[in-house]
Amino acid sequence: MMRGNQYDAAITIFSPDGRLYQVEYALELVKRGAPIVGVLSPEGVVLAANETPDSALEDPDYFRKIFQLDEHVGVAIAGLSSDARVLIDQGRVYCQSNRLLYDEAADVEALVGTLSDRIQVYTQHGGIRPFGVSIIFAGVDTVGPKLLTTDPSGSFRGYKARALGRNAEQANKLLEDKYVEGLSLDDALKLAIEAVAEASEAELSSAVTKMAVIPVDTKVLRRLQEEVVAKYMS
């Protein structure tokens, strides 16, 4: 057993000081993931990620950190992409089912809450392990723009700006220092790029900086082309 500790072996047992070690290990895995950032603006929501492949031989088209769940909502992932894929598929099914049943786009908070419930189940049963991924959800629904995150514990929170993955502490410090209420969508894009660059261990280029934006006026996710990202980086 790791650390010679009986509480490491079973996901269902709390340690005497109230810790679930397997959940904490999953959170440590998330800290090794590629840097991702979300920024909220009254004009919309921004997602940004450093999609630098792990190997020079890897096809960059298959190293993805930003995904679309529905027209009005997207996610950025940090951690195990295989675990994220399962949750993304479930999220897409939820969104499409909502459209079929109610003929309207899914509420972003309800979507995040449903997926968080499923994540939480994997923290309280023996013979399974927690999901090794944290997710930033960005969307615009009838209430307005929203930015929420989930983690391997199954909890979810709303943020004005948030960074996850490698060096997230430095990136979040930058966001705390530079985020201002009521910033424009253009300023949110610039701030997201700056935070990703702060968390990246090598110099950031527009080729590996991937961004998506969901404006309030259209409520439709749009991925930014490399030349547009380069413009904001300059």
C-alpha positions, 0 to 999 in steps of 0.5 A: 500500500502507498505510504504504508497507509491503510486509507490509501487502498480503499476509496470508501474509507476516510482517514482519521483526519477526514481525507480521501486519499484516492481523491487527493491523488486524482487531484494531483494528477490534474495538476500535471495536465496541460494548462487551461483557462476560462474567463467570464465577461458580460459579453460572453465566455472564453476558453483557452488551452496550451495544446502542445503535444507530449512528443514531436512525433505526435499529430497535434490534431489529436491532442485536444483540450477544448471540446464542444458539448452543444452550440452554447456550451464548451469545455476545457479539460486537465488530466486524463483525456480518456476519463474526460472523453466519457464525461464529454460524451455523457454531457453531449447526450444530456444536451441533445436529450434536453433539446429533444424533450424540451425543445431548448438548450440545456441550462449550463448549471443543470448540465454541470450538476448532473455530470458532477453527480456522476463523478461523485458516485465514483468516490463512494464505491469500492472497486472503482477509482475517481475520475482523474480529470477536472473540467472548465465549463463555459456556456451562455444560457437563458440566464446569461454567461456562465463559467463553472468547474468540476473536480474528481471529488464531484464538487462544482463551483462557479468562477469569474476566471479560473486556471487548471492544470500545470502551474495553475497557482501562478496563473490564478494569481495573475487572474486575481490580480488582473481580472476586473468586473465588466471587462470586454470580451476582447479583454477576456481573450487577452487575459486568458492568453496571458494566464495560459502563457504564465502557466506554460513552461515554454514560450507560448506560440499561436500554433499551440494556443487554442481558444474558443469563445461563446458570445452572449449575442449569438450563444454559439461557440466559435473556435478562433483561428490561429491567425486570430489568436496570433493577433491577440497574442501580439 
